[in-house]
């Protein structure tokens, strides 16, 4: 097995894990998808495959080698590979998913990593969408009490703190599913964030670490507008539907790769959720 390491959300992405949407369907496990199901029919397999292919093309265009996690019929949200494991500078951490519909995802992830993990979450719940390694030595873990609870967040934080890192555990309302619905890194020193919702103390903490934020309105955040993937080297993947944000990112001098991911954002996940970075180079 390769030695996977990630020291920040903005280093050059060289390897990434995705899962094809062969069995994907919307399931009412979060606020976003419940709203979707109230007014739309399930997407077709052909349309899902086409959009996921756009994402994979964007990742390869950005220079990443794309690795594939085999999908399983009884795990429709396995496509959101961000949550089941997170890679740190010391290797992968196996997360402990909260929703019963997703807990079985651990098996495929263990197989992919050949059971080689730096740590395994065992206290409370921990999901990768709440973990942001912002730069070498600094990370934040969201703790909504929903997908990631305080016990899970603090256990993960303790592992990084033992390595000399600064880690902030950031509480937020579980209405927002994961912290990456409200906040994602775009490039070194630059993030996208829903400032109307995030705690001002958290925003001030970001400023103290030299990170400024492009503001994303609440309505756009709930359409996964903040949910972007930095590729490094001044490139970012952001869903095509986030037109205003994409213009703002381009105004910052970033190259924006914008696949159509509307069928996935309607289910509660965007580019950040659909990808698990395996290796980045600083």
Secondary structure as UniProt FT lines:
FT   STRAND          12..18
FT   TURN            22..23
FT   HELIX           31..37
FT   TURN            38..39
FT   HELIX           45..61
FT   TURN            62..63
FT   STRAND          65..68
FT   TURN            73..74
FT   HELIX           76..79
FT   TURN            81..84
FT   STRAND          85..88
FT   TURN            89..90
FT   STRAND          91..94
FT   HELIX           100..102
FT   TURN            103..104
FT   HELIX           105..112
FT   TURN            113..115
FT   STRAND          119..120
FT   HELIX           128..130
FT   STRAND          131..135
FT   TURN            136..137
FT   STRAND          138..143
FT   HELIX           150..161
FT   TURN            162..164
FT   STRAND          166..171
FT   HELIX           174..176
FT   HELIX           179..181
FT   STRAND          183..187
FT   TURN            188..189
FT   STRAND          190..193
FT   TURN            195..197
FT   HELIX           200..208
FT   TURN            209..210
FT   STRAND          212..215
FT   HELIX           218..221
FT   TURN            222..226
FT   STRAND          229..232
FT   TURN            233..234
FT   STRAND          235..237
FT   TURN            240..241
FT   HELIX           243..251
FT   TURN            252..253
FT   STRAND          255..257
FT   HELIX           262..265
FT   TURN            266..268
FT   TURN            271..274
FT   STRAND          276..281
//
